[in-house]
Amino acid sequence: MRTDLAWLAHAIEVSRSAPPVPARYAVGAVVVDRLGQALSTGYTGEDDPQQHAEEAALAKLAGRPVDLAGATVYTSLEPCTTRRSRPVGCARLILAAGITRVVLAWREPALFADCEGVATLRRHGVEVVELPALAASARAVNSHLAFV
């Protein structure tokens, strides 16, 4: 069975599929069930230029008979709480899906929006694990942004 570190490294690899765009982060996400099986992946801009990674991964599960109780979302960047392009941020999408655990590499810098993803998820009882050992890898994928 893969470890949190291995799944998060996989999410960062998925983020490399996101086309580098100056006005957005390149993010990857993997949804893993409680038994350690990958259910879906997603990356920024996968199906729509405005689509976020977590949104893409969760959309693939819509209408499928999957049990998300005990599932984990691995994401290279903190799930957003504020978006210009959609009315609902990724943290809310994760809550609505019933996901109970999120593992992330890098907290979202205040470049495009103020993000309170970690606080929002924790406030609603989601276990949030940060693995800063992989933050540099997540930042490197975003070298197209001026601050990185």
OpenMM code with the backbone's topology and positions (N, CA, C; nanometers):
from openmm import Vec3, app, unit

residues = "MET ARG THR ASP LEU ALA TRP LEU ALA HIS ALA ILE GLU VAL SER ARG SER ALA PRO PRO VAL PRO ALA ARG TYR ALA VAL GLY ALA VAL VAL VAL ASP ARG LEU GLY GLN ALA LEU SER THR GLY TYR THR GLY GLU ASP ASP PRO GLN GLN HIS ALA GLU GLU ALA ALA LEU ALA LYS LEU ALA GLY ARG PRO VAL ASP LEU ALA GLY ALA THR VAL TYR THR SER LEU GLU PRO CYS THR THR ARG ARG SER ARG PRO VAL GLY CYS ALA ARG LEU ILE LEU ALA ALA GLY ILE THR ARG VAL VAL LEU ALA TRP ARG GLU PRO ALA LEU PHE ALA ASP CYS GLU GLY VAL ALA THR LEU ARG ARG HIS GLY VAL GLU VAL VAL GLU LEU PRO ALA LEU ALA ALA SER ALA ARG ALA VAL ASN SER HIS LEU ALA PHE VAL".split()
positions = [
    Vec3(0.0847, -0.1186, 0.0000),
    Vec3(0.0000, 0.0000, 0.0000),
    Vec3(0.0890, 0.1246, 0.0000),
    Vec3(0.0529, 0.2231, -0.0810),
    Vec3(0.1294, 0.3480, -0.0880),
    Vec3(0.1144, 0.4284, 0.0402),
    Vec3(0.2152, 0.5069, 0.0679),
    Vec3(0.2121, 0.5962, 0.1835),
    Vec3(0.1588, 0.7334, 0.1421),
    Vec3(0.1294, 0.8164, 0.2426),
    Vec3(0.0876, 0.9537, 0.2127),
    Vec3(0.1903, 1.0238, 0.1251),
    Vec3(0.3165, 1.0054, 0.1571),
    Vec3(0.4228, 1.0709, 0.0805),
    Vec3(0.4203, 1.0259, -0.0665),
    Vec3(0.4006, 0.8976, -0.0895),
    Vec3(0.3981, 0.8456, -0.2267),
    Vec3(0.2746, 0.8952, -0.3026),
    Vec3(0.1580, 0.8966, -0.2382),
    Vec3(0.0373, 0.9466, -0.3056),
    Vec3(0.0499, 1.0946, -0.3368),
    Vec3(0.1063, 1.1701, -0.2430),
    Vec3(0.1215, 1.3131, -0.2670),
    Vec3(0.2237, 1.3383, -0.3779),
    Vec3(0.3292, 1.2607, -0.3820),
    Vec3(0.4260, 1.2723, -0.4924),
    Vec3(0.3567, 1.2422, -0.6258),
    Vec3(0.2644, 1.1472, -0.6244),
    Vec3(0.1877, 1.1153, -0.7456),
    Vec3(0.0999, 1.2343, -0.7863),
    Vec3(0.0369, 1.3001, -0.6893),
    Vec3(-0.0451, 1.4188, -0.7189),
    Vec3(0.0413, 1.5280, -0.7823),
    Vec3(0.1628, 1.5440, -0.7335),
    Vec3(0.2534, 1.6438, -0.7915),
    Vec3(0.2889, 1.6051, -0.9348),
    Vec3(0.3089, 1.4769, -0.9608),
    Vec3(0.3348, 1.4319, -1.0980),
    Vec3(0.2149, 1.4620, -1.1879),
    Vec3(0.0939, 1.4397, -1.1364),
    Vec3(-0.0274, 1.4697, -1.2127),
    Vec3(-0.0318, 1.6190, -1.2462),
    Vec3(0.0146, 1.7034, -1.1529),
    Vec3(0.0113, 1.8487, -1.1751),
    Vec3(0.0960, 1.8908, -1.2946),
    Vec3(0.1927, 1.8104, -1.3325),
    Vec3(0.2785, 1.8421, -1.4475),
    Vec3(0.2007, 1.8392, -1.5795),
    Vec3(0.0815, 1.7796, -1.5784),
    Vec3(-0.0032, 1.7773, -1.6979),
    Vec3(-0.0766, 1.9089, -1.7193),
    Vec3(-0.0815, 1.9928, -1.6169),
    Vec3(-0.1514, 2.1215, -1.6274),
    Vec3(-0.0705, 2.2167, -1.7141),
    Vec3(-0.1328, 2.2715, -1.8183),
    Vec3(-0.0603, 2.3684, -1.9005),
    Vec3(-0.0208, 2.4904, -1.8170),
    Vec3(0.1045, 2.5361, -1.8261),
    Vec3(0.1449, 2.6545, -1.7496),
    Vec3(0.0771, 2.7805, -1.8030),
    Vec3(0.0014, 2.8435, -1.7171),
    Vec3(-0.0721, 2.9648, -1.7515),
    Vec3(-0.0352, 3.0704, -1.6479),
    Vec3(-0.0013, 3.1933, -1.6895),
    Vec3(0.0450, 3.2951, -1.5945),
    Vec3(-0.0552, 3.3342, -1.4865),
    Vec3(-0.1826, 3.3079, -1.5075),
    Vec3(-0.2839, 3.3512, -1.4113),
    Vec3(-0.3385, 3.2379, -1.3252),
    Vec3(-0.2675, 3.1245, -1.3173),
    Vec3(-0.3168, 3.0152, -1.2323),
    Vec3(-0.2044, 2.9203, -1.1939),
    Vec3(-0.2295, 2.8530, -1.0823),
    Vec3(-0.1371, 2.7492, -1.0363),
    Vec3(-0.1585, 2.6216, -1.1178),
    Vec3(-0.0545, 2.5436, -1.1318),
    Vec3(-0.0637, 2.4090, -1.1876),
    Vec3(-0.0708, 2.3138, -1.0688),
    Vec3(-0.1859, 2.2497, -1.0529),
    Vec3(-0.2128, 2.1664, -0.9352),
    Vec3(-0.2560, 2.0279, -0.9814),
    Vec3(-0.2198, 1.9285, -0.9034),
    Vec3(-0.2649, 1.7917, -0.9279),
    Vec3(-0.3332, 1.7374, -0.8049),
    Vec3(-0.4318, 1.6493, -0.8257),
    Vec3(-0.5047, 1.5875, -0.7155),
    Vec3(-0.5307, 1.4410, -0.7453),
    Vec3(-0.5325, 1.3614, -0.6398),
    Vec3(-0.5648, 1.2193, -0.6492),
    Vec3(-0.6631, 1.1882, -0.5373),
    Vec3(-0.7730, 1.1215, -0.5701),
    Vec3(-0.8690, 1.0759, -0.4693),
    Vec3(-0.8437, 0.9266, -0.4477),
    Vec3(-0.8221, 0.8906, -0.3209),
    Vec3(-0.7893, 0.7531, -0.2841),
    Vec3(-0.8915, 0.7054, -0.1813),
    Vec3(-0.9454, 0.5859, -0.2015),
    Vec3(-1.0457, 0.5359, -0.1064),
    Vec3(-0.9803, 0.4855, 0.0221),
    Vec3(-1.0634, 0.4482, 0.1184),
    Vec3(-1.0126, 0.4081, 0.2500),
    Vec3(-0.9281, 0.2816, 0.2454),
    Vec3(-0.9387, 0.2054, 0.1357),
    Vec3(-0.8603, 0.0832, 0.1204),
    Vec3(-0.7285, 0.1072, 0.0469),
    Vec3(-0.7041, 0.2331, 0.0087),
    Vec3(-0.5787, 0.2660, -0.0583),
    Vec3(-0.5806, 0.2512, -0.2093),
    Vec3(-0.7004, 0.2505, -0.2677),
    Vec3(-0.7132, 0.2393, -0.4129),
    Vec3(-0.7419, 0.3768, -0.4731),
    Vec3(-0.6687, 0.4122, -0.5775),
    Vec3(-0.6936, 0.5389, -0.6456),
    Vec3(-0.8284, 0.5320, -0.7155),
    Vec3(-0.9109, 0.6349, -0.6931),
    Vec3(-1.0422, 0.6431, -0.7566),
    Vec3(-1.0403, 0.7355, -0.8773),
    Vec3(-0.9640, 0.8444, -0.8680),
    Vec3(-0.9561, 0.9400, -0.9789),
    Vec3(-0.8400, 1.0354, -0.9577),
    Vec3(-0.8044, 1.1021, -1.0658),
    Vec3(-0.7034, 1.2074, -1.0613),
    Vec3(-0.7591, 1.3288, -1.1339),
    Vec3(-0.6980, 1.4430, -1.1106),
    Vec3(-0.7367, 1.5638, -1.1822),
    Vec3(-0.6235, 1.6640, -1.1786),
    Vec3(-0.6227, 1.7526, -1.2762),
    Vec3(-0.5236, 1.8596, -1.2777),
    Vec3(-0.5883, 1.9878, -1.3265),
    Vec3(-0.5257, 2.0981, -1.2950),
    Vec3(-0.5763, 2.2292, -1.3316),
    Vec3(-0.5967, 2.2385, -1.4823),
    Vec3(-0.7163, 2.2815, -1.5217),
    Vec3(-0.7450, 2.3006, -1.6631),
    Vec3(-0.7665, 2.1736, -1.7420),
    Vec3(-0.7901, 2.0631, -1.6753),
    Vec3(-0.8006, 1.9342, -1.7451),
    Vec3(-0.9129, 1.9317, -1.8491),
    Vec3(-1.0327, 1.9706, -1.8114),
    Vec3(-1.1465, 1.9677, -1.9041),
    Vec3(-1.1967, 2.1063, -1.9414),
    Vec3(-1.1496, 2.2064, -1.8694),
    Vec3(-1.1979, 2.3436, -1.8849),
    Vec3(-1.0858, 2.4335, -1.8326),
    Vec3(-1.0530, 2.5414, -1.8997),
    Vec3(-0.9439, 2.6274, -1.8536),
    Vec3(-0.9617, 2.6792, -1.7106),
    Vec3(-1.0853, 2.6861, -1.6626),
    Vec3(-1.1123, 2.7362, -1.5272),
    Vec3(-1.1183, 2.6258, -1.4219),
    Vec3(-1.1068, 2.5014, -1.4631),
    Vec3(-1.1237, 2.3885, -1.3716),
    Vec3(-1.0021, 2.3696, -1.2818),
    Vec3(-1.0287, 2.3490, -1.1545),
    Vec3(-0.9227, 2.3208, -1.0576),
    Vec3(-0.9021, 2.1696, -1.0472),
    Vec3(-0.7884, 2.1297, -0.9946),
    Vec3(-0.7502, 1.9885, -0.9881),
    Vec3(-0.8481, 1.9051, -0.9056),
    Vec3(-0.8810, 1.9526, -0.7853),
    Vec3(-0.9725, 1.8779, -0.6992),
    Vec3(-1.1103, 1.8671, -0.7645),
    Vec3(-1.1519, 1.9762, -0.8261),
    Vec3(-1.2790, 1.9800, -0.8971),
    Vec3(-1.2818, 1.8753, -1.0087),
    Vec3(-1.1741, 1.8659, -1.0856),
    Vec3(-1.1655, 1.7686, -1.1949),
    Vec3(-1.1705, 1.6259, -1.1420),
    Vec3(-1.0957, 1.5988, -1.0362),
    Vec3(-1.0925, 1.4639, -0.9791),
    Vec3(-1.2291, 1.4242, -0.9232),
    Vec3(-1.2946, 1.5155, -0.8534),
    Vec3(-1.4259, 1.4848, -0.7960),
    Vec3(-1.5326, 1.4720, -0.9041),
    Vec3(-1.5230, 1.5502, -1.0098),
    Vec3(-1.6211, 1.5436, -1.1187),
    Vec3(-1.6215, 1.4054, -1.1839),
    Vec3(-1.5071, 1.3422, -1.1908),
    Vec3(-1.4982, 1.2087, -1.2503),
    Vec3(-1.5729, 1.1037, -1.1684),
    Vec3(-1.5972, 1.1343, -1.0415),
    Vec3(-1.6656, 1.0390, -0.9529),
    Vec3(-1.8161, 1.0619, -0.9470),
    Vec3(-1.8616, 1.1750, -0.9979),
    Vec3(-2.0042, 1.2080, -0.9932),
    Vec3(-2.0859, 1.1016, -1.0652),
    Vec3(-2.1886, 1.0536, -0.9991),
    Vec3(-2.2762, 0.9542, -1.0591),
    Vec3(-2.2227, 0.8124, -1.0561),
    Vec3(-2.1016, 0.7942, -1.0063),
    Vec3(-2.0447, 0.6589, -0.9956),
    Vec3(-2.0745, 0.6036, -0.8574),
    Vec3(-2.0967, 0.4735, -0.8465),
    Vec3(-2.1241, 0.4147, -0.7151),
    Vec3(-1.9952, 0.3938, -0.6343),
    Vec3(-1.9383, 0.5030, -0.5847),
    Vec3(-1.8158, 0.4936, -0.5055),
    Vec3(-1.8446, 0.5391, -0.3630),
    Vec3(-1.7763, 0.4766, -0.2696),
    Vec3(-1.7913, 0.5109, -0.1282),
    Vec3(-1.6757, 0.6029, -0.0906),
    Vec3(-1.7074, 0.7297, -0.0650),
    Vec3(-1.6033, 0.8259, -0.0296),
    Vec3(-1.5836, 0.8376, 0.1217),
    Vec3(-1.6562, 0.7576, 0.1988),
    Vec3(-1.6354, 0.7560, 0.3439),
    Vec3(-1.4935, 0.7065, 0.3710),
    Vec3(-1.4177, 0.7859, 0.4393),
    Vec3(-1.2801, 0.7497, 0.4696),
    Vec3(-1.1823, 0.7768, 0.3561),
    Vec3(-1.2289, 0.8376, 0.2483),
    Vec3(-1.1399, 0.8670, 0.1358),
    Vec3(-1.0493, 0.9857, 0.1682),
    Vec3(-0.9394, 0.9937, 0.0940),
    Vec3(-0.8422, 1.1019, 0.1088),
    Vec3(-0.8228, 1.1700, -0.0260),
    Vec3(-0.8167, 1.3026, -0.0226),
    Vec3(-0.7755, 1.3789, -0.1400),
    Vec3(-0.6308, 1.4204, -0.1180),
    Vec3(-0.5445, 1.3828, -0.2104),
    Vec3(-0.4050, 1.4265, -0.2106),
    Vec3(-0.3962, 1.5382, -0.3117),
    Vec3(-0.3458, 1.6541, -0.2693),
    Vec3(-0.3402, 1.7684, -0.3586),
    Vec3(-0.2085, 1.8433, -0.3405),
    Vec3(-0.1532, 1.8876, -0.4511),
    Vec3(-0.0240, 1.9553, -0.4445),
    Vec3(-0.0343, 2.0949, -0.3838),
    Vec3(-0.1542, 2.1534, -0.3842),
    Vec3(-0.1752, 2.2879, -0.3305),
    Vec3(-0.3003, 2.2891, -0.2435),
    Vec3(-0.2964, 2.3687, -0.1405),
    Vec3(-0.4117, 2.3843, -0.0508),
    Vec3(-0.5406, 2.4076, -0.1298),
    Vec3(-0.6471, 2.3339, -0.0985),
    Vec3(-0.7748, 2.3556, -0.1687),
    Vec3(-0.8262, 2.4982, -0.1473),
    Vec3(-0.8714, 2.5586, -0.2561),
    Vec3(-0.9142, 2.6988, -0.2516),
    Vec3(-1.0460, 2.7157, -0.1766),
    Vec3(-1.0666, 2.8367, -0.1278),
    Vec3(-1.1946, 2.8735, -0.0670),
    Vec3(-1.2613, 2.9856, -0.1444),
    Vec3(-1.1837, 3.0600, -0.2212),
    Vec3(-1.2369, 3.1719, -0.2997),
    Vec3(-1.1921, 3.1550, -0.4440),
    Vec3(-1.2885, 3.1752, -0.5371),
    Vec3(-1.2568, 3.1637, -0.6790),
    Vec3(-1.3247, 3.2759, -0.7549),
    Vec3(-1.2597, 3.3220, -0.8574),
    Vec3(-1.3213, 3.4181, -0.9488),
    Vec3(-1.4059, 3.3470, -1.0532),
    Vec3(-1.3671, 3.2251, -1.0881),
    Vec3(-1.4273, 3.1544, -1.2009),
    Vec3(-1.5471, 3.0663, -1.1653),
    Vec3(-1.5674, 3.0369, -1.0392),
    Vec3(-1.6762, 2.9481, -0.9977),
    Vec3(-1.7323, 2.9976, -0.8641),
    Vec3(-1.8590, 2.9672, -0.8376),
    Vec3(-1.9180, 3.0128, -0.7117),
    Vec3(-1.8742, 2.9316, -0.5893),
    Vec3(-1.8227, 2.8102, -0.6107),
    Vec3(-1.7873, 2.7225, -0.4991),
    Vec3(-1.6401, 2.6854, -0.5086),
    Vec3(-1.5686, 2.7048, -0.3984),
    Vec3(-1.4279, 2.6683, -0.3938),
    Vec3(-1.4086, 2.5188, -0.3744),
    Vec3(-1.2868, 2.4725, -0.3943),
    Vec3(-1.2564, 2.3296, -0.3853),
    Vec3(-1.2729, 2.2747, -0.2439),
    Vec3(-1.2450, 2.3553, -0.1422),
    Vec3(-1.2663, 2.3080, -0.0051),
    Vec3(-1.4130, 2.2707, 0.0153),
    Vec3(-1.5045, 2.3516, -0.0344),
    Vec3(-1.6488, 2.3231, -0.0242),
    Vec3(-1.6863, 2.1999, -0.1073),
    Vec3(-1.6257, 2.1832, -0.2226),
    Vec3(-1.6524, 2.0643, -0.3044),
    Vec3(-1.6088, 1.9372, -0.2313),
    Vec3(-1.4956, 1.9456, -0.1646),
    Vec3(-1.4449, 1.8319, -0.0863),
    Vec3(-1.5410, 1.8001, 0.0275),
    Vec3(-1.5877, 1.9027, 0.0966),
    Vec3(-1.6844, 1.8826, 0.2059),
    Vec3(-1.8137, 1.8212, 0.1528),
    Vec3(-1.8637, 1.8728, 0.0422),
    Vec3(-1.9893, 1.8231, -0.0148),
    Vec3(-1.9779, 1.6770, -0.0583),
    Vec3(-1.8583, 1.6351, -0.0995),
    Vec3(-1.8362, 1.4968, -0.1429),
    Vec3(-1.8267, 1.4000, -0.0254),
    Vec3(-1.8111, 1.4530, 0.0960),
    Vec3(-1.7987, 1.3676, 0.2128),
    Vec3(-1.6586, 1.3180, 0.2398),
    Vec3(-1.5609, 1.3793, 0.1763),
    Vec3(-1.4199, 1.3442, 0.1985),
    Vec3(-1.3835, 1.3834, 0.3418),
    Vec3(-1.3139, 1.2962, 0.4120),
    Vec3(-1.2818, 1.3223, 0.5524),
    Vec3(-1.1343, 1.3479, 0.5785),
    Vec3(-1.0534, 1.3418, 0.4721),
    Vec3(-0.9081, 1.3605, 0.4918),
    Vec3(-0.8479, 1.4240, 0.3677),
    Vec3(-0.7593, 1.5215, 0.3894),
    Vec3(-0.6873, 1.5889, 0.2811),
    Vec3(-0.5402, 1.5937, 0.3176),
    Vec3(-0.4555, 1.5595, 0.2222),
    Vec3(-0.3105, 1.5677, 0.2401),
    Vec3(-0.2581, 1.6624, 0.1332),
    Vec3(-0.1815, 1.7627, 0.1761),
    Vec3(-0.1321, 1.8631, 0.0820),
    Vec3(0.0153, 1.8910, 0.1021),
    Vec3(0.0757, 1.9449, -0.0048),
    Vec3(0.2190, 1.9745, -0.0020),
    Vec3(0.2481, 2.1197, 0.0302),
    Vec3(0.1622, 2.2105, -0.0155),
    Vec3(0.1977, 2.3528, -0.0153),
    Vec3(0.0733, 2.4356, 0.0117),
    Vec3(0.0825, 2.5264, 0.1062),
    Vec3(-0.0286, 2.6194, 0.1321),
    Vec3(-0.0309, 2.7248, 0.0230),
    Vec3(-0.1515, 2.7625, -0.0181),
    Vec3(-0.1645, 2.8577, -0.1280),
    Vec3(-0.1141, 2.9962, -0.0891),
    Vec3(-0.0161, 3.0489, -0.1624),
    Vec3(0.0295, 3.1858, -0.1377),
    Vec3(-0.0819, 3.2852, -0.1745),
    Vec3(-0.0761, 3.4037, -0.1199),
    Vec3(-0.1780, 3.5063, -0.1468),
    Vec3(-0.1463, 3.5791, -0.2771),
    Vec3(-0.1363, 3.5046, -0.3856),
    Vec3(-0.1051, 3.5621, -0.5156),
    Vec3(-0.2320, 3.6009, -0.5912),
    Vec3(-0.3288, 3.5088, -0.5958),
    Vec3(-0.4518, 3.5323, -0.6707),
    Vec3(-0.5728, 3.5558, -0.5807),
    Vec3(-0.5725, 3.4952, -0.4636),
    Vec3(-0.6869, 3.5069, -0.3716),
    Vec3(-0.6410, 3.4711, -0.2308),
    Vec3(-0.7171, 3.5163, -0.1332),
    Vec3(-0.6918, 3.4751, 0.0044),
    Vec3(-0.7502, 3.3353, 0.0210),
    Vec3(-0.6703, 3.2435, 0.0689),
    Vec3(-0.7139, 3.1051, 0.0809),
    Vec3(-0.7179, 3.0645, 0.2270),
    Vec3(-0.8275, 3.0043, 0.2654),
    Vec3(-0.8441, 2.9517, 0.4008),
    Vec3(-0.8865, 2.8057, 0.3949),
    Vec3(-0.8334, 2.7340, 0.2973),
    Vec3(-0.8721, 2.5952, 0.2761),
    Vec3(-0.8455, 2.5054, 0.3945),
    Vec3(-0.7253, 2.5127, 0.4507),
    Vec3(-0.6912, 2.4279, 0.5647),
    Vec3(-0.7842, 2.4582, 0.6818),
    Vec3(-0.8009, 2.5856, 0.7146),
    Vec3(-0.8865, 2.6242, 0.8269),
    Vec3(-1.0316, 2.5825, 0.8024),
    Vec3(-1.0814, 2.6027, 0.6820),
    Vec3(-1.2196, 2.5662, 0.6500),
    Vec3(-1.2408, 2.4162, 0.6645),
    Vec3(-1.1522, 2.3384, 0.6089),
    Vec3(-1.1655, 2.1930, 0.6174),
    Vec3(-1.1584, 2.1454, 0.7628),
    Vec3(-1.0620, 2.1946, 0.8366),
    Vec3(-1.0492, 2.1539, 0.9770),
    Vec3(-1.1710, 2.1955, 1.0592),
    Vec3(-1.2227, 2.3132, 1.0317),
    Vec3(-1.3404, 2.3620, 1.1043),
    Vec3(-1.4609, 2.2690, 1.0836),
    Vec3(-1.4628, 2.2000, 0.9704),
    Vec3(-1.5720, 2.1075, 0.9398),
    Vec3(-1.5356, 1.9613, 0.9682),
    Vec3(-1.4312, 1.9398, 1.0452),
    Vec3(-1.3965, 1.8058, 1.0903),
    Vec3(-1.3116, 1.7222, 0.9967),
    Vec3(-1.2602, 1.7814, 0.8909),
    Vec3(-1.1736, 1.7079, 0.7986),
    Vec3(-1.0319, 1.7055, 0.8554),
    Vec3(-0.9716, 1.5881, 0.8547),
    Vec3(-0.8312, 1.5773, 0.8951),
    Vec3(-0.7463, 1.6324, 0.7814),
    Vec3(-0.6603, 1.7287, 0.8128),
    Vec3(-0.5712, 1.7877, 0.7127),
    Vec3(-0.4275, 1.7591, 0.7537),
    Vec3(-0.3538, 1.6997, 0.6623),
    Vec3(-0.2134, 1.6673, 0.6853),
    Vec3(-0.1311, 1.7463, 0.5849),
    Vec3(-0.0322, 1.8176, 0.6340),
    Vec3(0.0588, 1.8909, 0.5461),
    Vec3(0.1929, 1.8191, 0.5431),
    Vec3(0.2444, 1.7988, 0.4230),
    Vec3(0.3755, 1.7362, 0.4061),
    Vec3(0.4688, 1.8364, 0.3381),
    Vec3(0.5220, 1.9307, 0.4166),
    Vec3(0.6056, 2.0363, 0.3584),
    Vec3(0.7332, 1.9858, 0.2927),
    Vec3(0.7697, 1.8611, 0.3166),
    Vec3(0.8873, 1.8050, 0.2496),
    Vec3(0.8689, 1.8029, 0.0977),
    Vec3(0.7424, 1.8064, 0.0508),
    Vec3(0.7163, 1.8052, -0.0932),
    Vec3(0.6761, 1.9431, -0.1469),
    Vec3(0.6768, 2.0448, -0.0619),
    Vec3(0.6376, 2.1791, -0.1056),
    Vec3(0.7282, 2.2316, -0.2171),
    Vec3(0.8568, 2.2087, -0.2079),
    Vec3(0.9488, 2.2575, -0.3116),
    Vec3(0.9172, 2.1942, -0.4470),
    Vec3(0.8779, 2.0678, -0.4472),
    Vec3(0.8411, 2.0013, -0.5724),
    Vec3(0.7151, 2.0632, -0.6318),
    Vec3(0.6168, 2.0933, -0.5460),
    Vec3(0.4934, 2.1567, -0.5935),
    Vec3(0.5214, 2.2977, -0.6457),
    Vec3(0.6083, 2.3705, -0.5776),
    Vec3(0.6457, 2.5051, -0.6230),
    Vec3(0.7192, 2.4982, -0.7570),
    Vec3(0.8053, 2.3990, -0.7734),
    Vec3(0.8831, 2.3866, -0.8976),
    Vec3(0.7920, 2.3696, -1.0200),
    Vec3(0.6822, 2.2995, -1.0047),
    Vec3(0.5869, 2.2824, -1.1144),
    Vec3(0.5265, 2.4177, -1.1520),
    Vec3(0.5294, 2.5105, -1.0584),
    Vec3(0.4716, 2.6429, -1.0795),
    Vec3(0.5769, 2.7494, -1.1069),
    Vec3(0.6878, 2.7101, -1.1611),
    Vec3(0.7953, 2.8047, -1.1905),
    Vec3(0.7548, 2.9069, -1.2967),
    Vec3(0.6433, 2.8826, -1.3650),
    Vec3(0.5928, 2.9805, -1.4643),
    Vec3(0.5340, 3.1039, -1.3976),
    Vec3(0.5116, 3.0988, -1.2678),
    Vec3(0.4585, 3.2147, -1.1948),
    Vec3(0.5746, 3.2988, -1.1425),
    Vec3(0.5588, 3.4274, -1.1466),
    Vec3(0.6686, 3.5192, -1.1159),
    Vec3(0.7236, 3.5060, -0.9743),
    Vec3(0.6418, 3.4699, -0.8770),
    Vec3(0.6867, 3.4680, -0.7379),
    Vec3(0.7665, 3.3433, -0.7016),
    Vec3(0.7599, 3.2384, -0.7822),
    Vec3(0.8209, 3.1084, -0.7467),
    Vec3(0.9700, 3.1108, -0.7708),
] * unit.nanometer
topology = app.Topology()
chain = topology.addChain("A")
for resn in residues:
    res = topology.addResidue(resn, chain)
    for name in ("N", "CA", "C"):
        topology.addAtom(name, app.Element.getBySymbol(name[0]), res)
